Amino acid sequence: MSEKRELCLSGKGVTKVFGYGSKKTVAVDNVDFEFFAGDLISIVGESGSGKTTLIKMLLGLTSVTDGDIFFMGQKRDIRSRSKKKEYWKGIQAIFQDPFSSYNIFSKIDTVLLDCIHMRGGRLLPKAQKIEMMREACSFVNLKFDEMTNKYPFELSGGQMQRLMIARIFLLKPKILLADEPTSMIDACSRATILDFLLKLRDEVGMTIIFITHDMGLAYYVSDTVYIMEKGKFVEFGSANDVVLNPKADYTVQLLNDVPKIHDPWEFSRNRREESGPD
C-alpha cells in the first residue's frame, strides 16, 4: 500500500480582484489547488495570466479577495506581523530579477547572517555562523571568502541568483516559490541554477513551485503542471499527461509555441511575392 502524501499548500476558491466597478480586474479567478510535500510543480501561463499575482498571495505579499489558503493542513493566519514572519520561515521565494531582490545597502555577509538569525541562530558562536555561510556558498559553487565584505551588486546576475539559492539553503523552508528564476540570466547560468534548485529539492526535501511561461522547462523539471489562462486553471495533472495528452486549447497553443529543432522552417508566409506591390 502506497504511503499517503503530505499536503503542504492548498487553496479553495482563491480570488484576487483589483479595482472596482467598470475598472475592476479579476487577476485570479476562483482557483483550487493542492501542492504536495517534496513535489516540483510548475504553474505555466503567458504574461498577464495571473500566475505572479497568485504567487504574491501565496507569499502573503498581496491580500486575498476571496477564498482560503491552507498551509501544512491548517488555514493560514498571517494577520499579525509576528504570524507573517513565522509563516515566512516555511515559505520563501526567488524572483526573476536578481538585481531587485537585495537591499543595495546590505553586504553579502549581512544577507546570509539574516537567514541564520531568522532560523533561530542569533546566539550561535561567530565561528559556527561563518562555517554555515561557507557551507551555503559552497553548495552553489561560490567561495564565501571571496564574497565577504562585498555588496550583491558587485556580483554577476548568475552569481546573485546563486546567492539567492544559498539563502534558501540556510533558511530551509518547506516550500520555495521560484518566479521565472532563470529568465534574466544567460543560458549557461540558467542550466546551473536549475541544477542547484533540483539538488536543493533532493537534499533538503522541500516543495518547489516554478512560475514560468516555458512549457519545455515545465515538462523537464516538474512532477505536476498547472496551466493558467486569464486567472483560471484550465488544466492540471502530471507533466506527462498535460504535455503529451493536452486537453485544453490553451495548453495546445502553449505547446505549439515551443521551438522544435528538427522541424523545417517555413519562410513562405513571411516572404513577399516578387511580383507583388510594395
DONULUM-383062 format. One line per 10 residues: their letters; for each residue x, y, z of N, C-alpha, C. Coordinates in pm, whole numbers. Layout:
N
A> X Y Z X Y Z X Y Z; ... $
end
This chain:
278
MSEKRELCLS> 85 -119 0 0 0 0 88 124 0; 61 220 -88 146 338 -101 128 431 19; 237 501 53 235 594 166 156 718 129; 76 767 224 -6 885 199 82 1007 183; 56 1086 80 136 1205 55 88 1320 143; 185 1403 186 155 1514 275 118 1638 194; 2 1694 224 -43 1816 157 20 1934 230; 103 2012 159 173 2121 227 113 2259 199; 53 2278 83 -6 2408 49 -127 2384 -42; -239 2443 -8 -359 2423 -91 -446 2548 -85 $
GKGVTKVFGY> -540 2556 -178 -630 2670 -181 -767 2630 -230; -870 2698 -180 -1009 2677 -221 -1071 2810 -261; -1109 2821 -387 -1176 2940 -435 -1095 3067 -425; -962 3055 -436 -874 3172 -418 -895 3272 -532; -924 3396 -494 -960 3500 -591 -891 3631 -555; -846 3703 -657 -792 3837 -636 -853 3933 -737; -916 4038 -685 -979 4141 -769 -911 4274 -739; -869 4342 -845 -814 4476 -833 -917 4576 -885; -932 4688 -816 -1022 4793 -862 -1168 4764 -832; -1254 4858 -877 -1397 4848 -851 -1477 4886 -976 $
GSKKTVAVDN> -1601 4840 -978 -1694 4879 -1084 -1641 4849 -1223; -1649 4948 -1311 -1608 4929 -1450 -1458 4911 -1464; -1383 4950 -1359 -1237 4936 -1364 -1189 4810 -1293; -1282 4723 -1257 -1246 4601 -1184 -1173 4502 -1275; -1067 4444 -1223 -991 4341 -1293 -980 4219 -1204; -1025 4104 -1255 -1013 3979 -1181 -883 3913 -1224; -780 3924 -1141 -647 3873 -1177 -637 3723 -1153; -696 3676 -1044 -702 3532 -1014 -847 3500 -983; -901 3401 -1054 -1046 3380 -1057 -1087 3244 -1000; -1107 3240 -868 -1170 3123 -804 -1095 2993 -831 $
VDFEFFAGDL> -966 2991 -799 -884 2873 -829 -871 2781 -707; -865 2651 -735 -837 2549 -635 -704 2483 -672; -627 2444 -570 -500 2375 -598 -459 2295 -476; -377 2194 -502 -319 2111 -395 -174 2080 -431; -82 2126 -347 60 2103 -369 111 2011 -258; 178 1902 -297 220 1801 -202 369 1812 -171; 403 1774 -47 540 1786 2 637 1709 -87; 748 1774 -120 854 1711 -199 833 1715 -348; 716 1762 -393 688 1768 -537 752 1892 -600; 772 1884 -729 812 2001 -807 696 2032 -901 $
ISIVGESGSG> 636 2149 -879 515 2189 -951 548 2308 -1040; 492 2310 -1160 505 2428 -1246 367 2487 -1270; 358 2619 -1257 238 2693 -1297 275 2768 -1424; 211 2731 -1535 252 2780 -1666 145 2870 -1725; 187 2983 -1779 95 3073 -1846 170 3190 -1904; 107 3258 -1998 169 3375 -2059 163 3494 -1962; 233 3601 -1996 227 3723 -1916 82 3770 -1906; 41 3807 -1785 -96 3853 -1765 -195 3743 -1732; -146 3619 -1718 -237 3508 -1691 -278 3501 -1544; -207 3572 -1456 -242 3574 -1315 -148 3495 -1226 $
KTTLIKMLLG> -47 3433 -1286 38 3343 -1206 123 3417 -1104; 176 3534 -1139 257 3609 -1043 171 3666 -931; 49 3710 -961 -43 3755 -857 -74 3642 -760; -93 3521 -813 -119 3405 -727 -1 3381 -633; 121 3389 -687 239 3366 -605 249 3470 -493; 218 3596 -524 223 3700 -422 120 3675 -312; 5 3618 -350 -94 3581 -248 -44 3465 -163; 20 3368 -227 73 3254 -152 180 3298 -54; 258 3400 -91 363 3452 -3 308 3544 106; 185 3590 87 130 3685 182 170 3828 153 $
LTSVTDGDIF> 218 3855 32 256 3990 -9 139 4067 -68; 36 3994 -112 -86 4052 -167 -205 3987 -97; -302 4068 -59 -418 4016 13 -506 3931 -78; -581 3840 -18 -675 3754 -91 -812 3819 -85; -874 3840 -202 -1007 3899 -206 -1112 3801 -155; -1099 3676 -197 -1194 3573 -155 -1125 3436 -158; -1180 3342 -82 -1123 3207 -78 -1027 3190 39; -973 3070 54 -886 3036 166 -761 2965 118; -651 2993 187 -523 2925 163 -488 2845 288; -444 2722 268 -410 2633 378 -262 2596 370 $
FMGQKRDIRS> -194 2604 486 -52 2573 494 -32 2460 594; 27 2351 548 51 2232 630 -77 2186 699; -186 2187 622 -314 2134 669 -398 2229 751; -345 2349 783 -419 2445 865 -449 2571 783; -566 2629 808 -599 2754 741 -497 2860 779; -442 2925 679 -334 3021 702 -383 3143 779; -304 3184 877 -334 3304 956 -209 3391 958; -210 3499 881 -95 3590 876 -140 3733 907; -238 3744 997 -297 3876 1025 -203 3967 1103; -113 3911 1181 -18 3995 1255 122 3982 1194 $
RSKKKEYWKG> 208 4078 1224 344 4075 1171 420 3953 1223; 401 3919 1349 472 3804 1406 428 3673 1340; 297 3661 1311 248 3540 1245 298 3532 1101; 310 3648 1036 361 3650 899 508 3609 896; 586 3658 993 728 3621 1000 744 3471 1027; 657 3415 1108 660 3272 1135 624 3193 1010; 526 3242 935 486 3179 809 601 3179 710; 676 3289 705 786 3301 610 904 3208 642; 907 3154 762 1008 3051 791 982 2925 708; 855 2906 673 818 2785 600 801 2803 451 $
IQAIFQDPFS> 796 2929 403 775 2953 260 857 3074 217; 938 3055 114 1026 3160 64 1017 3165 -89; 1081 3267 -148 1072 3284 -294 1204 3329 -353; 1221 3295 -481 1327 3351 -565 1256 3417 -683; 1289 3544 -710 1222 3616 -818 1313 3626 -941; 1251 3668 -1051 1323 3664 -1179 1432 3769 -1190; 1418 3881 -1120 1516 3989 -1132 1609 3987 -1012; 1729 3930 -1025 1819 3923 -909 1864 4060 -863; 1863 4159 -952 1914 4292 -918 1819 4367 -823; 1690 4331 -822 1594 4398 -733 1559 4314 -611 $
SYNIFSKIDT> 1630 4203 -592 1598 4112 -482 1679 4139 -356; 1770 4236 -363 1857 4265 -250 1844 4410 -206; 1868 4433 -78 1886 4568 -27 2027 4614 -67; 2036 4719 -146 2166 4759 -201 2263 4805 -91; 2212 4832 30 2298 4879 139 2346 4764 227; 2302 4642 199 2340 4526 282 2449 4445 214; 2557 4420 286 2664 4337 232 2621 4190 233; 2693 4110 157 2660 3968 143 2660 3898 278; 2755 3932 365 2760 3873 498 2629 3896 573; 2577 4018 563 2451 4052 632 2334 3975 574 $
VLLDCIHMRG> 2331 3962 439 2225 3887 372 2218 3744 426; 2334 3680 439 2339 3541 485 2315 3531 636; 2371 3624 713 2352 3622 858 2204 3639 894; 2132 3722 819 1989 3741 845 1914 3608 834; 1957 3524 742 1892 3392 725 1919 3303 847; 2042 3305 894 2078 3226 1013 1998 3274 1134; 1986 3405 1150 1911 3461 1262 1763 3428 1251; 1711 3431 1128 1569 3400 1108 1536 3258 1150; 1635 3169 1136 1616 3030 1175 1651 3005 1322; 1669 3113 1399 1692 3098 1542 1837 3083 1583 $
GRLLPKAQKI> 1929 3121 1492 2071 3102 1521 2144 3226 1566; 2071 3325 1614 2134 3453 1650 2243 3437 1757; 2226 3344 1851 2319 3328 1963 2430 3228 1935; 2435 3174 1814 2542 3079 1780 2678 3150 1780; 2786 3077 1810 2920 3137 1804 2950 3189 1663; 3028 3297 1657 3061 3358 1528 3126 3258 1432; 3215 3175 1485 3285 3078 1401 3187 2979 1338; 3083 2941 1413 2983 2848 1359 2899 2915 1251; 2866 3041 1271 2791 3115 1170 2871 3125 1040; 3000 3155 1052 3085 3166 933 3092 3032 860 $
EMMREACSFV> 3101 2925 936 3106 2792 875 2975 2760 803; 2862 2800 860 2732 2779 796 2723 2860 666; 2773 2983 668 2771 3067 548 2864 3010 442; 2978 2959 485 3073 2898 392 3011 2775 327; 2941 2694 406 2877 2574 351 2767 2610 251; 2689 2715 283 2581 2756 193 2637 2806 60; 2745 2884 66 2808 2933 -57 2867 2818 -137; 2930 2723 -68 2989 2608 -135 2883 2525 -207; 2762 2519 -150 2652 2443 -210 2622 2493 -352; 2640 2624 -375 2612 2681 -507 2739 2723 -579 $
NLKFDEMTNK> 2851 2660 -541 2981 2685 -607 3026 2830 -600; 3000 2894 -486 3057 3025 -457 3154 3009 -340; 3258 3091 -339 3355 3087 -230 3325 3202 -134; 3287 3166 -12 3249 3268 85 3362 3368 109; 3484 3320 112 3598 3408 139 3615 3514 30; 3561 3486 -91 3565 3583 -200 3441 3673 -199; 3336 3631 -125 3211 3707 -119 3210 3807 -3; 3279 3773 106 3270 3852 228 3312 3997 205; 3236 4086 267 3258 4231 259 3221 4292 125; 3165 4212 35 3118 4265 -93 2968 4294 -85 $
YPFELSGGQM> 2921 4376 -178 2778 4401 -193 2724 4314 -307; 2597 4273 -303 2542 4188 -409 2558 4247 -549; 2549 4382 -561 2559 4441 -695 2699 4429 -756; 2795 4384 -676 2929 4360 -730 2940 4223 -797; 2834 4144 -789 2832 4011 -849 2762 4015 -985; 2781 3911 -1064 2708 3897 -1190 2565 3852 -1160; 2478 3859 -1261 2340 3814 -1243 2333 3668 -1201; 2413 3583 -1263 2414 3442 -1228 2463 3418 -1086; 2563 3494 -1045 2615 3481 -908 2510 3527 -806; 2436 3633 -841 2333 3681 -750 2221 3579 -734 $
QRLMIARIFL> 2184 3512 -844 2082 3409 -833 2133 3291 -750; 2261 3258 -766 2318 3151 -684 2320 3190 -536; 2348 3318 -508 2345 3366 -371 2204 3355 -313; 2102 3379 -397 1964 3362 -351 1939 3217 -310; 1994 3124 -385 1976 2982 -351 2054 2947 -224; 2170 3011 -205 2245 2992 -81 2162 3038 39; 2087 3147 22 1995 3194 127 1892 3086 158; 1835 3028 53 1733 2925 72 1794 2802 141; 1919 2771 108 1988 2658 172 1997 2680 323; 2022 2805 364 2031 2837 506 1893 2838 573 $
LKPKILLADE> 1794 2891 502 1660 2903 560 1587 2768 566; 1612 2684 465 1548 2552 456 1396 2559 476; 1326 2639 395 1180 2644 407 1118 2514 356; 994 2490 392 923 2373 342 887 2392 194; 862 2519 155 816 2549 20 899 2663 -38; 941 2646 -164 1012 2752 -237 931 2788 -361; 901 2917 -375 832 2968 -493 937 3031 -584; 952 2980 -704 1055 3027 -797 986 3092 -917; 983 3225 -918 912 3301 -1021 1007 3336 -1135; 1002 3259 -1242 1089 3280 -1358 1234 3304 -1315 $
PTSMIDACSR> 1292 3214 -1234 1423 3243 -1173 1539 3243 -1271; 1518 3196 -1395 1630 3189 -1490 1609 3277 -1613; 1502 3359 -1612 1468 3431 -1735 1561 3547 -1767; 1634 3599 -1667 1718 3717 -1690 1867 3687 -1687; 1903 3559 -1699 2045 3523 -1699 2076 3440 -1823; 2205 3427 -1855 2246 3360 -1978 2219 3210 -1971; 2227 3146 -2087 2187 3004 -2098 2271 2913 -2009; 2401 2940 -2000 2489 2856 -1917 2451 2868 -1770; 2431 2993 -1724 2391 3015 -1585 2253 2956 -1559; 2165 2962 -1659 2029 2909 -1645 2030 2761 -1611 $
ATILDFLLKL> 2110 2684 -1684 2119 2540 -1658 2177 2514 -1519; 2275 2595 -1479 2337 2580 -1348 2236 2605 -1237; 2158 2713 -1250 2058 2747 -1148 1955 2636 -1135; 1908 2582 -1247 1811 2472 -1243 1869 2350 -1172; 1994 2320 -1201 2058 2205 -1136 2065 2225 -985; 2098 2348 -941 2107 2375 -798 1969 2364 -731; 1866 2411 -800 1731 2403 -743 1686 2257 -729; 1716 2177 -830 1679 2034 -823 1759 1964 -714; 1886 2002 -700 1970 1945 -594 1916 1985 -457; 1870 2109 -444 1812 2159 -320 1687 2079 -285 $
RDEVGMTIIF> 1604 2055 -383 1483 1975 -359 1520 1836 -310; 1619 1774 -373 1658 1637 -338 1724 1629 -200; 1810 1727 -168 1886 1720 -43 1807 1768 78; 1723 1870 58 1650 1929 171 1508 1876 179; 1456 1826 65 1321 1769 62 1210 1871 52; 1243 1993 6 1140 2096 0 1053 2082 -125; 938 2144 -120 848 2153 -235 888 2278 -313; 902 2264 -445 937 2379 -529 825 2405 -628; 780 2530 -634 675 2571 -726 736 2670 -825; 750 2626 -950 802 2711 -1057 688 2793 -1119 $
ITHDMGLAYY> 715 2919 -1144 624 3003 -1220 694 3031 -1352; 634 2993 -1463 705 3004 -1590 607 3015 -1707; 657 3065 -1818 581 3062 -1944 636 2954 -2036; 738 2882 -1989 815 2789 -2072 767 2645 -2051; 691 2593 -2147 638 2457 -2136 750 2353 -2139; 856 2382 -2213 969 2290 -2218 1033 2273 -2081; 1053 2385 -2011 1109 2382 -1876 1015 2307 -1782; 885 2338 -1792 787 2273 -1704 789 2121 -1722; 796 2076 -1844 798 1932 -1871 926 1868 -1820; 1037 1939 -1833 1168 1886 -1795 1180 1867 -1644 $
VSDTVYIMEK> 1130 1964 -1565 1157 1961 -1422 1041 1914 -1334; 919 1911 -1386 802 1903 -1298 748 1763 -1276; 690 1744 -1156 605 1629 -1130 462 1661 -1174; 417 1783 -1142 280 1827 -1170 284 1961 -1241; 193 1980 -1336 185 2105 -1411 42 2160 -1403; 33 2290 -1370 -94 2363 -1374 -84 2465 -1488; -187 2468 -1573 -191 2563 -1684 -287 2675 -1647; -239 2801 -1652 -320 2915 -1610 -347 3009 -1727; -474 3040 -1747 -516 3132 -1852 -620 3228 -1796; -595 3357 -1810 -688 3461 -1768 -738 3438 -1625 $
GKFVEFGSAN> -644 3405 -1536 -678 3394 -1396 -735 3261 -1351; -753 3168 -1443 -811 3037 -1409 -713 2925 -1443; -723 2813 -1370 -651 2692 -1408 -738 2617 -1508; -691 2609 -1632 -770 2543 -1736 -736 2396 -1749; -623 2356 -1687 -582 2216 -1694 -472 2192 -1590; -471 2073 -1531 -360 2035 -1443 -351 1884 -1438; -233 1835 -1403 -209 1692 -1394 -61 1664 -1395; -23 1539 -1411 119 1506 -1419 179 1572 -1543; 310 1596 -1539 376 1661 -1653 353 1581 -1781; 361 1449 -1772 339 1365 -1890 198 1380 -1945 $
DVVLNPKADY> 99 1377 -1855 -40 1387 -1901 -68 1521 -1968; -22 1629 -1906 -53 1762 -1957 20 1790 -2088; 146 1749 -2097 227 1782 -2216 202 1684 -2330; 189 1556 -2298 174 1456 -2405 28 1434 -2445; -66 1466 -2354 -208 1449 -2387 -287 1572 -2342; -256 1689 -2399 -324 1812 -2356 -473 1809 -2390; -554 1865 -2299 -699 1868 -2321 -750 2008 -2349; -687 2108 -2293 -732 2246 -2312 -669 2307 -2438; -746 2387 -2510 -694 2453 -2631 -574 2542 -2597; -580 2607 -2480 -472 2697 -2441 -342 2619 -2419 $
TVQLLNDVPK> -352 2498 -2363 -233 2414 -2344 -172 2379 -2479; -257 2344 -2574 -209 2311 -2709 -138 2432 -2770; -195 2552 -2749 -133 2675 -2801 6 2695 -2741; 18 2676 -2610 148 2692 -2544 249 2590 -2596; 203 2468 -2620 293 2364 -2672 336 2396 -2814; 246 2454 -2893 281 2490 -3030 383 2603 -3036; 393 2680 -2927 488 2791 -2922 629 2746 -2883; 643 2619 -2841 775 2568 -2804 855 2542 -2931; 975 2600 -2945 1057 2578 -3066 1089 2430 -3085; 1079 2384 -3208 1108 2244 -3241 1229 2241 -3334 $
IHDPWEFSRN> 1340 2191 -3282 1468 2199 -3352 1464 2126 -3486; 1397 2012 -3491 1405 1928 -3611 1299 1961 -3716; 1205 2052 -3685 1105 2089 -3784 1166 2183 -3887; 1131 2165 -4016 1179 2259 -4119 1119 2397 -4096; 1199 2500 -4118 1150 2636 -4102 1065 2673 -4222; 956 2743 -4194 865 2784 -4300 880 2935 -4320; 940 2971 -4434 964 3112 -4461 856 3174 -4551; 781 3090 -4620 695 3141 -4727 591 3239 -4676; 541 3221 -4551 435 3308 -4502 485 3451 -4479; 618 3466 -4465 673 3599 -4441 740 3660 -4563 $
RREESGPD> 741 3585 -4674 807 3637 -4795 704 3707 -4884; 744 3818 -4937 658 3888 -5031 664 3820 -5168; 556 3822 -5236 558 3775 -5375 643 3872 -5454; 735 3815 -5533 828 3901 -5608 753 3996 -5702; 639 3950 -5751 565 4032 -5847 462 4122 -5779; 453 4112 -5644 350 4187 -5572 391 4332 -5553; 295 4415 -5511 323 4557 -5490 405 4580 -5365; 471 4694 -5356 546 4734 -5237 449 4765 -5124 $
end
